[in-house]
Amino acid sequence: MRHRDRGADVREPTVVAADAADYFQTYSVVGLLAVVGVLFVAVAFGAGRLLRPVVPTPEKLMTYECGVDPVGEGWAHTQVRYYVYAFLYVIFAVDSIFLFPWATVFAAPGYGATTLVEMFVFLGFLAVGLLYAYKKGVLSWT
């Protein structure tokens, strides 16, 4: 079958190659930017290592925190409830991050009911998690 016998809707191979070249050229710019960024960080760390003075003393090698000399062991018990509060904060921070894009989609015509149902399902999952934390006594400060 010759080239003339093909239908009009068949794309030429050169057009496909040109599209692929544009596609890869776009990603090559991103890749080049990533390489330049990594090199910039590597050069900065290398220059810092070469230029800093290295004079270790016992005082410099000692653990230091908030201007108080360390006393005793380095291990200490930490209450688990602090981590739970931090985890609950992260959950609600993520919830607030999802509310902004939801509000913009909710305002778009034709998406109101669907996005409203999706958001109530999402808020329902968060409410179940909060209710579970409340029932376990996590939210009571003792």
LINCOR-V250565 format. One record per residue. N is the residue number from 1. RES is the residue in three letters. PSI is psi as a letter, one per 20 degrees, with the letter a starting at -180 (none if undefined). NEAR is the number of other ideal C-beta (glycine too) atoms within 12 Angstrom. Layout:
N&RES&PSI&NEAR + N&RES&PSI&NEAR
//
This chain:
1&MET&p&7 + 2&ARG&r&5 + 3&HIS&h&9 + 4&ARG&h&8 + 5&ASP&i&8 + 6&ARG&q&12 + 7&GLY&r&9 + 8&ALA&i&8 + 9&ASP&i&6 + 10&VAL&p&13 + 11&ARG&q&14 + 12&GLU&q&13 + 13&PRO&h&12 + 14&THR&h&10 + 15&VAL&g&12 + 16&VAL&g&13 + 17&ALA&h&13 + 18&ALA&g&14 + 19&ASP&g&15 + 20&ALA&h&15 + 21&ALA&g&14 + 22&ASP&h&14 + 23&TYR&g&14 + 24&PHE&h&14 + 25&GLN&h&14 + 26&THR&g&14 + 27&TYR&h&14 + 28&SER&h&14 + 29&VAL&g&14 + 30&VAL&g&14 + 31&GLY&g&14 + 32&LEU&g&14 + 33&LEU&h&14 + 34&ALA&g&14 + 35&VAL&g&14 + 36&VAL&h&14 + 37&GLY&g&14 + 38&VAL&g&14 + 39&LEU&h&14 + 40&PHE&g&14 + 41&VAL&g&14 + 42&ALA&g&14 + 43&VAL&h&15 + 44&ALA&g&14 + 45&PHE&h&14 + 46&GLY&g&13 + 47&ALA&h&12 + 48&GLY&h&13 + 49&ARG&h&12 + 50&LEU&h&11 + 51&LEU&i&11 + 52&ARG&q&11 + 53&PRO&p&10 + 54&VAL&n&10 + 55&VAL&n&9 + 56&PRO&p&10 + 57&THR&r&9 + 58&PRO&h&9 + 59&GLU&h&10 + 60&LYS&h&11 + 61&LEU&i&10 + 62&MET&q&14 + 63&THR&p&15 + 64&TYR&p&12 + 65&GLU&p&11 + 66&CYS&k&7 + 67&GLY&j&6 + 68&VAL&p&10 + 69&ASP&p&11 + 70&PRO&q&15 + 71&VAL&p&10 + 72&GLY&b&9 + 73&GLU&r&8 + 74&GLY&i&9 + 75&TRP&p&7 + 76&ALA&q&10 + 77&HIS&p&7 + 78&THR&p&10 + 79&GLN&p&13 + 80&VAL&h&13 + 81&ARG&h&18 + 82&TYR&h&14 + 83&TYR&h&13 + 84&VAL&g&24 + 85&TYR&g&18 + 86&ALA&h&16 + 87&PHE&g&19 + 88&LEU&h&23 + 89&TYR&g&15 + 90&VAL&g&16 + 91&ILE&g&25 + 92&PHE&h&20 + 93&ALA&g&14 + 94&VAL&h&17 + 95&ASP&g&22 + 96&SER&h&17 + 97&ILE&h&14 + 98&PHE&i&23 + 99&LEU&h&20 + 100&PHE&g&14 + 101&PRO&h&17 + 102&TRP&g&25 + 103&ALA&h&17 + 104&THR&h&12 + 105&VAL&h&20 + 106&PHE&h&22 + 107&ALA&i&14 + 108&ALA&q&14 + 109&PRO&p&10 + 110&GLY&i&10 + 111&TYR&j&18 + 112&GLY&g&16 + 113&ALA&g&14 + 114&THR&g&16 + 115&THR&h&23 + 116&LEU&g&17 + 117&VAL&g&15 + 118&GLU&g&20 + 119&MET&h&24 + 120&PHE&h&16 + 121&VAL&g&16 + 122&PHE&g&23 + 123&LEU&h&21 + 124&GLY&g&15 + 125&PHE&g&18 + 126&LEU&h&24 + 127&ALA&h&17 + 128&VAL&g&15 + 129&GLY&g&24 + 130&LEU&g&21 + 131&LEU&g&14 + 132&TYR&g&17 + 133&ALA&h&22 + 134&TYR&g&15 + 135&LYS&h&12 + 136&LYS&i&15 + 137&GLY&j&13 + 138&VAL&h&24 + 139&LEU&i&18 + 140&SER&p&12 + 141&TRP&o&10 + 142&THR&none&7
//
